[in-house]
Amino acid sequence: MTNATPNDAAIYDARKAALASGRDGILPAEVCARLLRGDRLLKALRKWRGVTQTELAEKTGLAQGYLSDLESGRRTGARETLERIAHALEVDPAWLLEDAASA
């Protein structure tokens, strides 16, 4: 027997949805699993969103080859470029900016 209230259930549902969408600042489990397998963060986020490099290039106005270079670490993106990519992937820009700063 629990003392859960309808409000508790709503809070649980909201947190679960936020976690699944990546809106809470915590990397989703699928992204973390890809990182552990060796993917770089940008690639892991793109795959998690189910977007190809070509589709992301179209959404951002960037060249597919440039995105490939960013994913592989051959190049680093400027702040506004990383923010544009984050917006297209619907993720917190801080994730990509922090990753770039630590590279």
Buried (B, 14 or more C-beta within 10 A) or exposed (E): EEEEEEEEEEEEEEEEEEBEEBEBEEBBEBBEEBBEEEBBBBBBBBBBBEBEBEBBBEBBEBEBEBBBBBBEEEEEBEEEBBBBBBEBBEBBBEBBBEBBEEE
